[in-house]
Amino acid sequence: MAVPLTIVDSFTDRPFSGNPAGVCRLDRAAPEAWMQAVAAEVNLSETAFVVPRDDGSFDLRWFTPTTEVELCGHATLASAHVLGGAGRFHTHSGLLTCTPGADGSIEMDFPAKPLDAVVPFPADEDWASAVGLAPERLVALRRRGDWLLLEVPDGDDVRAARPDEARLGALGGHCLLVADTTGAADGPDAAFDSVCRLFAPGAGIAEDPVTGSAHCVIGPWLAERTGRTSFTGSQASIRGGVVGMRVEGDDRVVLSGTAVTVTDGQLLIDPPT
C-alpha cells in the first residue's frame, strides 16, 4: 500500500525558495531504521513522519539524512500545511500546536531556547578562520547546550560568512548561528529585526536554508536586547526565507510562516510491520 509523501517549501510564499521538507503521512508507527532510510532517500534537510492518534492529534518525528532531531520548525510547518493549516503534534520536544494565522500564515507554539551569557572566544580556537570573517567582525559568542550563536555587526557580515566545515566541526557545538546584533534602519534588511544563517555540520547539514528552531533562540535574544516581544527574521541562505516570532513569557515562542506544496506523490515501500 502506497504511503503519501509530500514535499513542501516552508517559510516562503514562492516555490523553490524557503526550506524544503518531506512530509510522510503514516497510518501507524514505523521503525526508526525505516524512517531514517526514507529520510536518506528523500535527502532533504529534514523529513517529517506524521502518525494520527485516536483523539485527532498526531505523533511527529523528524529525521535529517543522517540522524533524528529533537525539534524542527520548517518540517512542522510543512506538516501542518499538508494537514490543512492546523495540528496538535506530540514530539520529543513536547506538544507543539499549529493554528492558522489571520494573514494566511501558520502559527506554531514552540519552546523558547534563551541563550546563556556571553562566553569569551577561546584563545586556542580560530573562530575567524572557521567562519571566514575578519577577527574584528566577530562581536560575541553565546551558547545554549549544543547551540552556538556568533554575533556580528550587520546583515552584510552574515551574508559574507564562508564557513570551513571541518574547522567548525572541530570547534564543537551541534548548530552554529551567525546573526547580526542590530536591525537595519534602511537598505535590504530594513524590514527585519535580525538576519541570520545556520550551519550544522554535526547533523550532516552544511547550511540550512531556513530554520524554525533557530528562531526559538533568536526570539528570546532579541527580546532581551530590545524589551519587545514581536519580531521578523530573515534567514539569508541562497534560497532565503522569513520567520515571524512572538515571545510569550520565559518559555514559549510562537513562530509563523507560510508554505507552498511543490511535490505530492507516493512512497511505494511500506514500513515493515
N, C-alpha and C positions, 0 to 999 in steps of 0.2 A: 504494500500500500504506500503510495507516494506521500512524502512529508512536505507541507508548504514551506518554501524558502523565499524570502523577500529581501531585496537589497534596497536600503533607504539612505539617502543623503541627509544628514542631520545638521542642525544649527545653520540652515540656509533656506532660502526660498527659490533657489535655482538648481537645476540638476547639474551634476558633475562639479559641484563645489561642496563646501562643508566637509563633514566626516562620514564616509560610507560605513554602514554596519549591516551585517547579515542578521536576519530575524528568522529563526527556525521554530515553527509552531508545532509542538508535540502533543499527542493525546495522553501520554504517560511519561513518567520519568525515564531518562536514558542513562546508560553507564557513562561515567566520566571519560573513559578512554574513547568511547564512540563520539562524544561531543567534542573532545579535543581533536580527533581525527577530522571531523567535519570542519571545525574552525581552521585547521591547517589547510584543508582543501579549498575553502572559501577564500582564505588568505587575505582577509581584511584585518584592520587593527583589532576589532572585536566582532564576534558573532554571539548573538543572544539566543538563549534557549528558553522558550516560554511554555509552561505546562499549566493547564487550568486546574483550579481547585473546585470542590463542590459548592463553595459559598460565593462563587463568582470572581474571586481573586485569582492570582496566578503565582506560581513559583517562577523565579527568573534567575538565570546564571549567565555569566559572560566569560568567554574564552578568547584570548589572543591566539595567533597561530602556534604559540609555544606553551602557554600556561593559562590557568584560570585566574581571574582578577576579582578583588573584593567589591569594587564599585566601578561602574561605567555609566557616565551620563549620556553620551551620544547614542549608545545602544539601547538604553532605557527609553530615551526619546523616540528612537526608531520603533521600539516595541509598542509603545503607546500609540504612535502614529498608525501602525498596522492594525491595532485593535480599535481604531476609530477615534483616538484622541484622549482616552481615559483608561485608567487601570490601577489596581492595587497590587503591588508586587512584593512577595516575600523573598528576601535576598540575604546574602551573607552580611550585608550592612543594615539589616533590619527592614522594616516595612517602608516602602517608597510609594508615595501616592502621586499619580499624574492626573491632571484635570485640564480641560480646555480653557485657554485664556480668552479674554474678551476681544483680543486683536487677531485671532486666528492662530495664535501660538499654542503650545502645550506647556503648562507649568508643572514642575517636578519638585516635590518636597524632599530634600536631601539632607544628610547630616553635614553640619559645618565642620571644617578642619582648620581651626585657628592655628597660626604659626607660633612656635616658641620664640624666645628672644633672639636678637641678632647674635650670631656667633662669629668670632674672628676668622679671617681667611688663614688657614694653617700655613705656616711659613714653608713647609716642605711640600705643599701642593700648588701646582702651577695652574690656577683656575683660568688665567687669561689665555694661556695656550689651549686649554681644554675647550674653551668656548669660542676661541678665535677673535677675541676683542683685546684692545689695548688695556693694560692694567688700570689706567686712570678712569676707564669707563665702568669699572666694577664698583658699585656703591656699597653693597652689603650682602651678606649671606644669611639666610634664615632656614630653619629646619623644623619639620614635624615628622617624626618617625622616619619612614623611607622617602619622604618628600623633601626636596631642597628647592628653595626659591632664591634666585640670584637677581638682586635689584640692579637695574641700570638706569641711566638718566632719562631716556626718552624712547619713543617707539622706533626711531631710526636705529638705535643701538640694538633693539630686539631683532629687527629685520636683518641687521648686519652680522649677527652671530653666525659663526660657521664652526659648529662643534666637531671635535675629534672624538668619534665613538669610543675608540679604545681608551683614550685618556679619561673620558667621562666615566667609563666603567671602572677604571682603576681608582677613581676618587670616591666611589661608593654612592649609595642612595639609589632608590628604585626609579624615581622620576625627578627630572630637573626642569623647573620652570624658570624661564628668563622673562622678566616683566619689568616694565618701566615704573618709575616711582611717582610720576605725576601725570594727570590727564593733560592733553594738549589744549591750548586756548584756540588754536587755529590750525589750518593745514589738514592733511588727510585723516588725522586722528582726533579731530575736534569733537566728533560725535561720541567718543568713547572715554570711559573713565580709566581704562587700562588697555595696554597692548601686551600680549604675551606669546610665547612659543613654548612647546612642551617636548622634551626629549626623554625617551625611556628605553635606552639600550638594554637594560636589565630585563625588560619584558619582551624583548625582540622587536621593539618599535623604535626605529631611528628617530623619526619625528612624527608626532600625532597631529593630524590636520586640525581638529577642534576637540577639546577635551572638557566635558562637563565637570568631571570630578576635580579638575584643576581649578575651576571657578568656585568650588567649595572651599578652597584655600584662599583664592584671590578676594572673594566677597568679604570675609571677616578682616582680611588685611586692609582692604580699602575702608571698611567701616572704622577700624582702629585709627586710621590716618585722618579721616575726614569728619567723623561723627555722623555721617549719613548712613542710610540703610539700603538704598536702591541704586544700582549701577548697571552700566552696559559695557561689556568687554569684547574686544576684538582679538581673535587668535590669528596671528599674521603668518600662517603657513602658506604654501603655494596655493592651496585650494581656498583657504580662508573661511572664516565663519564668525557669527555674532552670538553671544550668550548674555541673556539678561540675568541679573542677580538681585535678590531681595533678602537681606539678612533678617532673620526673625529670632530674636533672643540670642543666647550664647551658643546654641547647639544646632540650629537649623538654617539652611539657605534654600530659598525657592529659586530654582533655575528655570529659565524659559527660553524657548526657541521654536523654530518651525522646521519642517522636514518635507522631503519630496521622495516619493517612490520612484526608483529607476528600473528595477527588475522585479518581476513577480513570476516565480516558477516553482518547480518541484524538485525535491531531493528524492532520488529513486532508490536509495538504500535505507531501509528501515533500521531503527535501533534494535539491537538484539534483545530478546525477552529475558 
